[in-house]
Amino acid sequence: MVKSRIRAAGATKSFLGRNCVESSEMSTGRLVVGVTGASGAIYAQRFLMRAAGHFDEISLIMSEQAFQVAETELGISISREVWDTSTWLGRSYPNIKLLGSKNYFTPPASGSYRHDGMVIVPCSMGSAGRIAHGISDDLLTRSADVCLKEGRKLILVPREMPWNLIMLRNLTQLAEAGATIMPACPAWYHQPKTLEDLADTVVSRILQNLGIDQSLMKEWMVDPQTES
Ligand SMILES: Cc1cc2nc3c(=O)[nH]c(=O)nc-3n(C[C@H](O)[C@H](O)[C@H](O)COP(=O)(O)O)c2cc1C
């Protein structure tokens, strides 16, 4: 049962008290995932593979640049025209549906479509800036806009270095509006052996933040044997 593994689907209270979906709300089993042209296609890849096991329905929105960056970084050939999850994720995931990046005649474009939240991984500074300023000029930014206006969980995984003042202000504004900013900063304290392990240190924290009981990374200093 997919939904039983999701502990708390709703957004937590932002520090301004807005965008609060109570954690007691029932999970819809639906997730919206945005992938942009920031570096870090491996995060999107690893996240989707995991999230597909927890959600009944994943609406995937990829920017044009996301395809190009994924091809460059992962050495794969993926395109919107010939879309197949197995090319990118190793096997077919029928519950992941790719939506047109300009197609507003799709569920996440409207607040009436209930879902458990949206994750943008990786998130470019361009997309972050557009969302921060309400410029919903494609389905990805519109869906994020909808999350903020409906008080739904919105997780951004930005990747850029260094951040200029405009980027920092945009991310602050997004946090103030209720988004959760989870920068693609891998952790080393679990001594990752492979690139996949390293990427999973980020992926596991996103899953955790969505309220999912994940097994990718152990909780720090918790012995699973002694846990009931
Ligand atoms: C190989 C490659 C890596 C990139 N990495 C980043 C990055 O880490 N962060 C970022 O903000 N932009 C990055 N960019 C630039 C974005 O792809 C570009 O700003 C694009 O317009 C973002 O559009 P999107 O948000 O609609 O995907 C990269 C571009 C390329 C070609």
Ligand as a Chemical Component Dictionary entry (heavy atoms), coordinates in Angstrom:
data_LIG
# 
_chem_comp.id                   LIG 
_chem_comp.type                 NON-POLYMER 
_chem_comp.pdbx_formal_charge   0 
_chem_comp.three_letter_code    LIG 
# 
loop_
_chem_comp_atom.comp_id 
_chem_comp_atom.atom_id 
_chem_comp_atom.alt_atom_id 
_chem_comp_atom.type_symbol 
_chem_comp_atom.charge 
_chem_comp_atom.model_Cartn_x 
_chem_comp_atom.model_Cartn_y 
_chem_comp_atom.model_Cartn_z 
_chem_comp_atom.pdbx_ordinal 
LIG C1  C1  C 0 25.267 22.091 -18.155 1  
LIG C2  C2  C 0 24.475 23.208 -17.521 2  
LIG C3  C3  C 0 24.457 23.341 -16.147 3  
LIG C4  C4  C 0 23.715 24.357 -15.548 4  
LIG N1  N1  N 0 23.709 24.424 -14.193 5  
LIG C5  C5  C 0 22.967 25.371 -13.584 6  
LIG C6  C6  C 0 22.889 25.401 -12.157 7  
LIG O1  O1  O 0 23.472 24.604 -11.437 8  
LIG N2  N2  N 0 22.062 26.320 -11.608 9  
LIG C7  C7  C 0 21.331 27.210 -12.352 10 
LIG O2  O2  O 0 20.607 28.013 -11.759 11 
LIG N3  N3  N 0 21.434 27.225 -13.703 12 
LIG C8  C8  C 0 22.203 26.318 -14.337 13 
LIG N4  N4  N 0 22.278 26.281 -15.709 14 
LIG C9  C9  C 0 21.567 27.312 -16.473 15 
LIG C10 C10 C 0 20.092 26.977 -16.651 16 
LIG O3  O3  O 0 19.947 25.785 -17.392 17 
LIG C11 C11 C 0 19.406 28.147 -17.384 18 
LIG O4  O4  O 0 19.409 29.309 -16.547 19 
LIG C12 C12 C 0 17.996 27.847 -17.814 20 
LIG O5  O5  O 0 17.454 28.995 -18.443 21 
LIG C13 C13 C 0 17.106 27.449 -16.678 22 
LIG O6  O6  O 0 15.819 27.301 -17.196 23 
LIG P1  P1  P 0 14.732 26.393 -16.476 24 
LIG O7  O7  O 0 14.658 26.868 -15.069 25 
LIG O8  O8  O 0 13.461 26.690 -17.232 26 
LIG O9  O9  O 0 15.164 24.995 -16.625 27 
LIG C14 C14 C 0 23.006 25.285 -16.339 28 
LIG C15 C15 C 0 23.039 25.146 -17.739 29 
LIG C16 C16 C 0 23.767 24.144 -18.321 30 
LIG C17 C17 C 0 23.797 24.035 -19.820 31 
# 
loop_
_chem_comp_bond.comp_id 
_chem_comp_bond.atom_id_1 
_chem_comp_bond.atom_id_2 
_chem_comp_bond.value_order 
_chem_comp_bond.pdbx_ordinal 
LIG C1  C2  SING 1  
LIG C2  C3  SING 2  
LIG C2  C16 DOUB 3  
LIG C3  C4  DOUB 4  
LIG C4  N1  SING 5  
LIG C4  C14 SING 6  
LIG N1  C5  DOUB 7  
LIG C5  C6  SING 8  
LIG C5  C8  SING 9  
LIG C6  O1  DOUB 10 
LIG C6  N2  SING 11 
LIG N2  C7  SING 12 
LIG C7  O2  DOUB 13 
LIG C7  N3  SING 14 
LIG N3  C8  DOUB 15 
LIG C8  N4  SING 16 
LIG N4  C9  SING 17 
LIG N4  C14 SING 18 
LIG C9  C10 SING 19 
LIG C10 O3  SING 20 
LIG C10 C11 SING 21 
LIG C11 O4  SING 22 
LIG C11 C12 SING 23 
LIG C12 O5  SING 24 
LIG C12 C13 SING 25 
LIG C13 O6  SING 26 
LIG O6  P1  SING 27 
LIG P1  O7  DOUB 28 
LIG P1  O8  SING 29 
LIG P1  O9  SING 30 
LIG C14 C15 DOUB 31 
LIG C15 C16 SING 32 
LIG C16 C17 SING 33 
# 
